Every structure is written in structure tokens, then in C-alpha cells.
């Protein structure tokens, strides 16, 4: 996998792009570009965090682990920001696990180097803390969705979030990952996909499909936070944003998810 030079990395990661040139200069000598593989663990639960990862492509999943090793996704991080948020908050570990759900690329920085840079720059600390705040709001809306929305609505919300954070149209997903994300058995995932398919919002693809349709308000209103600006989302009026879910080893298929007026594309 070809790794992008630092200048391209900065453009593709929204958090790095939001930094001043002086703050970026503090981080760049310490950034190590690397490929991110599916199921690669970035942060083991309850262990010292060694690195923070600025993701430029792909998707990381933050997983809460309960009794009897029950696991549920509580947040996702893509090209919007950084993993290792406990380090930004002055801690060194988390009870949650973070791993790569969709392979991609990024740059990592040692936790100690990140702490040192934050001590040197108050403005850098503010930018990073703004992202922490945005991520906490994402997780609170995830909790709200898990407690009040149907499986179908929760799946639709996640697909829209993933489309925005992946900065691209194709993501390889499996029933295993979708089941973990929704906290339901795989049969529930299949049912939710079929429900969205019957409504014409997603469609199984054997080849490229150029279908367009508008998402109902009950789906779009559940995604109200814009990570790029770390503030409330505003409709862009864009038409025809689409997502394809490619077939995985545990079942599933290609799906296209069109939506009007949602978050800005990368």
C-alpha cells in the first residue's frame, strides 16, 4: 500500500488540516505514516496507549466491553480526527478497545510526543479538545439512538456517518461488523438491510448502480453533528451522495446509500 507524504496526509485528515502551521510543525517531525489493516488493534482495553492515530482513510471502531465479554460499538473515527483521546484528556488508557474496522492509511504519533506538543502549544490543545468534544457528542447521540431508534433507523444513521468519515464511496463491511455495531444478532442485520432495500434507500448491487433517492427525515435527523467543523451540521443541498457496501467474507453484499442535503463530502 502506498503511503501519502505528510502534505497529503494533512489535507486528508480534517483535524490536521484545522491546525495552524506552527502547531502542525510541532507534530510533523513525529508523525509516522503507515497502513492500517482490518482488525488491527490501535488501543487495547485497560492498557497504556502507546500511539495516537490520525486517520486519512479507513475507519476505526471504538468498542465498549461489558460483562461476559459482551461488545458494542460506541463510536467511530475516520478522516475527521485522532484516536487515543484519553491521552488528550490527560489519561493513559481507556476501558474501551479501538480497532480498525475498514482498512486504510494514517499517521501515528507516540503518546509522549503528543503530550509534549500539547504542553508547548495551547492552541494545539484547543483544537484537539474540540475534537474530543465532537466525539463525545457523537457517542451521546449513539446512546440516544440505541435507546430510542429502531434497528433500521440505527443502521441508516451509521451508514450515513460512515460515508462521511470514510471520505469515499466504497467500504467493505460484513454482517459480523454490522452486528457488533448494532448490538444485535446477524439475523437482525439482515432484516434491517432488507427493510431499507424494500424502501428503495439501499439496493443490492452486482454491478455499478446509479440510482438516486431522498432519505426520509426520520433517518437524516438522527445525524446532527458535523465533525469537520466540530459544530452543528448544516444542509449542503448536495444531491446524489452515495455509498457502496462491498461483499465481505461473512455475508452481506454491495449496497448504495443515496441521501440529499447531508454532511459535506471530503
C-alpha positions as CSV (number, residue, x, y, z in Angstrom):
1,X,0.0,0.0,0.0
2,X,1.4,3.4,-1.0
3,X,1.6,5.8,1.9
4,X,0.9,9.5,1.3
5,X,3.5,12.2,2.0
6,X,2.9,14.5,5.0
7,X,1.4,17.3,2.9
8,X,-1.2,15.0,1.5
9,X,-1.9,13.5,4.9
10,X,-2.5,16.9,6.4
11,X,-5.1,17.6,3.6
12,X,-6.9,14.4,4.1
13,X,-7.2,14.4,7.9
14,X,-9.6,17.1,8.9
15,X,-8.0,17.6,12.3
16,X,-4.5,18.1,11.0
17,X,-6.0,20.4,8.3
18,X,-7.6,22.5,11.0
19,X,-4.3,23.2,12.8
20,X,-2.2,26.3,12.4
21,X,1.1,25.9,10.6
22,X,3.0,26.4,13.9
23,X,1.1,23.6,15.6
24,X,1.4,21.3,12.6
25,X,5.2,22.0,12.7
26,X,5.3,20.6,16.2
27,X,3.7,17.3,15.2
28,X,5.0,16.7,11.7
29,X,8.6,15.5,12.7
30,X,6.9,12.9,15.0
31,X,4.3,11.6,12.6
32,X,4.9,8.1,11.2
33,X,2.8,7.2,8.1
34,X,1.5,3.6,8.0
35,X,-1.1,1.3,6.6
36,X,-4.0,0.3,8.8
37,X,-5.2,-3.3,8.5
38,X,-8.7,-4.7,9.2
39,X,-9.0,-5.8,12.9
40,X,-5.7,-4.1,13.8
41,X,-6.0,-3.1,17.4
42,X,-4.9,0.5,18.0
43,X,-5.8,0.7,21.7
44,X,-6.2,-2.5,23.8
45,X,-8.7,-2.0,26.6
46,X,-7.3,-1.0,30.0
47,X,-3.7,-0.9,28.7
48,X,-1.4,2.1,28.3
49,X,-2.0,3.9,25.0
50,X,1.3,4.0,23.1
51,X,0.2,6.0,20.0
52,X,-2.5,8.3,18.7
53,X,-3.5,7.7,15.0
54,X,-4.5,10.5,12.6
55,X,-6.6,8.5,10.1
56,X,-6.6,9.6,6.5
57,X,-8.6,6.7,5.0
58,X,-10.4,3.8,6.6
59,X,-12.4,3.6,9.8
60,X,-11.7,2.9,13.4
61,X,-14.3,1.5,15.8
62,X,-14.4,2.2,19.5
63,X,-15.8,-0.7,21.4
64,X,-17.2,-0.9,24.9
65,X,-16.7,-4.3,26.6
66,X,-19.1,-5.4,29.3
67,X,-19.7,-8.5,31.4
68,X,-19.1,-11.9,29.8
69,X,-17.1,-10.0,27.1
70,X,-20.2,-8.5,25.5
71,X,-19.0,-6.0,23.0
72,X,-20.8,-3.0,21.4
73,X,-19.6,-0.2,19.2
74,X,-19.9,3.2,20.9
75,X,-18.1,5.4,18.4
76,X,-16.3,5.6,15.1
77,X,-13.3,7.7,14.0
78,X,-12.3,8.3,10.4
79,X,-10.6,11.1,8.4
80,X,-12.2,13.5,10.9
81,X,-9.7,13.1,13.7
82,X,-7.5,11.2,16.0
83,X,-7.6,8.0,18.2
84,X,-6.0,8.0,21.7
85,X,-8.4,10.6,23.1
86,X,-7.7,9.7,26.7
87,X,-4.1,11.0,26.1
88,X,-5.6,14.3,25.0
89,X,-7.6,14.4,28.3
90,X,-4.5,13.7,30.4
91,X,-5.0,9.9,30.9
92,X,-3.1,7.0,29.6
93,X,-5.7,4.3,29.0
94,X,-9.4,3.5,28.4
95,X,-11.7,0.7,29.3
96,X,-12.7,0.7,25.6
97,X,-10.9,-1.0,22.7
98,X,-10.2,0.7,19.4
99,X,-9.5,-1.3,16.3
100,X,-9.6,-0.8,12.5
101,X,-13.0,-1.8,11.0
102,X,-12.2,-0.6,7.5
103,X,-8.6,-0.8,6.3
104,X,-6.9,2.4,5.2
105,X,-3.9,4.6,6.0
106,X,-2.9,7.2,8.6
107,X,-0.1,8.6,10.6
108,X,0.7,7.8,14.2
109,X,2.4,9.8,16.9
110,X,3.8,8.5,20.2
111,X,1.7,9.3,23.2
112,X,4.6,11.0,24.9
113,X,5.3,13.2,21.9
114,X,1.6,14.2,21.7
115,X,1.6,15.2,25.3
116,X,4.8,17.2,24.9
117,X,3.4,19.1,21.9
118,X,0.2,19.9,23.8
119,X,2.3,21.3,26.7
120,X,4.1,23.5,24.1
121,X,1.0,24.9,22.5
122,X,-2.3,26.0,24.0
123,X,-3.8,26.4,20.5
124,X,-3.0,22.8,19.6
125,X,-4.6,21.7,22.8
126,X,-7.7,23.6,22.0
127,X,-8.0,22.0,18.5
128,X,-7.6,18.5,20.0
129,X,-10.1,19.2,22.8
130,X,-12.6,20.5,20.3
131,X,-12.4,17.1,18.5
132,X,-12.8,15.3,21.8
133,X,-15.9,17.3,22.4
134,X,-17.3,16.5,19.0
135,X,-16.6,12.8,19.6
136,X,-18.3,12.8,22.9
137,X,-21.4,14.3,21.3
138,X,-21.3,11.6,18.6
139,X,-21.2,8.9,21.4
140,X,-24.1,10.6,23.2
141,X,-26.2,10.6,20.1
142,X,-25.3,6.9,19.6
143,X,-26.5,6.1,23.0
144,X,-29.7,8.1,22.3
145,X,-30.2,6.2,19.0
146,X,-29.5,2.8,20.6
147,X,-32.2,3.5,23.3
148,X,-34.9,5.1,21.1
149,X,-34.5,4.2,17.5
150,X,-35.4,1.0,15.6
151,X,-32.6,-1.2,14.2
152,X,-33.4,0.0,10.8
153,X,-33.0,3.7,11.8
154,X,-29.8,2.9,13.7
155,X,-28.3,1.2,10.7
156,X,-29.3,4.1,8.4
157,X,-27.7,6.6,10.8
158,X,-24.4,4.5,11.0
159,X,-24.2,4.2,7.2
160,X,-24.5,8.0,6.8
161,X,-21.9,8.6,9.4
162,X,-19.5,6.0,7.9
163,X,-20.0,7.6,4.4
164,X,-18.9,11.0,5.7
165,X,-16.0,9.8,7.8
166,X,-14.5,7.4,5.2
167,X,-14.1,10.2,2.6
168,X,-15.0,7.8,-0.1
169,X,-17.9,5.7,-1.5
170,X,-16.8,2.1,-1.1
171,X,-16.4,0.3,2.3
172,X,-16.0,-3.4,2.9
173,X,-18.4,-4.5,5.6
174,X,-19.5,-7.9,7.0
175,X,-22.5,-9.0,8.9
176,X,-20.1,-9.6,11.8
177,X,-19.1,-5.9,12.0
178,X,-22.7,-4.6,11.4
179,X,-23.9,-7.0,14.2
180,X,-21.2,-5.5,16.5
181,X,-22.2,-2.0,15.6
182,X,-25.9,-2.5,16.2
183,X,-25.6,-4.8,19.1
184,X,-28.0,-7.4,17.5
185,X,-27.7,-10.9,16.0
186,X,-26.8,-11.2,12.3
187,X,-30.4,-12.1,11.5
188,X,-31.3,-8.6,12.8
189,X,-28.8,-7.0,10.5
190,X,-30.2,-8.9,7.5
191,X,-33.7,-7.8,8.4
192,X,-32.7,-4.1,8.7
193,X,-30.8,-4.2,5.4
194,X,-33.8,-5.8,3.7
195,X,-36.1,-3.1,5.2
196,X,-34.0,-0.3,3.8
197,X,-33.8,-2.1,0.5
198,X,-37.6,-2.5,0.2
199,X,-38.0,1.2,0.8
200,X,-35.6,1.9,-2.1
201,X,-33.0,3.6,0.1
202,X,-30.3,1.0,-0.5
203,X,-30.1,-1.6,-3.2
204,X,-28.2,-4.8,-3.6
205,X,-25.5,-4.4,-6.3
206,X,-23.9,-7.0,-8.6
207,X,-22.6,-4.1,-10.8
208,X,-22.5,-0.4,-10.5
209,X,-25.9,1.2,-9.9
210,X,-26.7,4.9,-10.5
211,X,-29.9,5.1,-8.5
212,X,-30.8,8.3,-6.7
213,X,-33.4,8.8,-3.9
214,X,-34.1,11.0,-0.9
215,X,-33.7,9.7,2.7
216,X,-36.8,10.2,4.9
217,X,-36.4,12.8,7.6
218,X,-36.5,10.3,10.4
219,X,-33.2,8.9,9.2
220,X,-31.4,12.2,8.4
221,X,-32.5,14.0,11.6
222,X,-30.7,11.4,13.7
223,X,-27.3,12.7,12.4
224,X,-27.0,16.2,13.7
225,X,-23.3,16.8,14.3
226,X,-20.8,17.8,11.7
227,X,-17.3,16.6,12.7
228,X,-15.4,18.6,10.1
229,X,-16.3,21.9,11.7
230,X,-16.9,20.4,15.2
231,X,-20.2,22.2,15.2
232,X,-23.9,21.7,14.2
233,X,-24.5,20.3,10.8
234,X,-25.9,22.5,8.0
235,X,-27.6,21.1,4.9
236,X,-25.3,21.4,1.9
237,X,-28.1,20.7,-0.7
238,X,-25.8,18.2,-2.4
239,X,-27.7,15.6,-4.4
240,X,-26.7,12.1,-5.1
241,X,-24.2,11.4,-2.3
242,X,-23.8,7.6,-2.4
243,X,-22.2,4.7,-0.6
244,X,-21.5,1.1,-1.7
245,X,-21.0,-1.7,0.8
246,X,-18.9,-4.4,-0.8
247,X,-19.4,-8.1,-0.1
248,X,-17.5,-9.5,2.9
249,X,-16.5,-13.0,3.9
250,X,-19.3,-13.2,6.5
251,X,-22.2,-12.4,4.2
252,X,-23.7,-9.1,3.0
253,X,-23.4,-7.5,-0.4
254,X,-22.9,-4.3,-2.2
255,X,-25.3,-1.5,-1.2
256,X,-25.7,2.0,-2.4
257,X,-26.9,4.6,0.1
258,X,-28.0,7.9,-1.5
259,X,-29.0,11.0,0.5
260,X,-29.7,14.6,-0.3
261,X,-28.6,17.6,1.9
262,X,-26.5,15.8,4.4
263,X,-22.9,16.4,5.5
264,X,-20.3,17.8,3.2
265,X,-18.2,15.3,1.3
266,X,-14.4,15.3,1.6
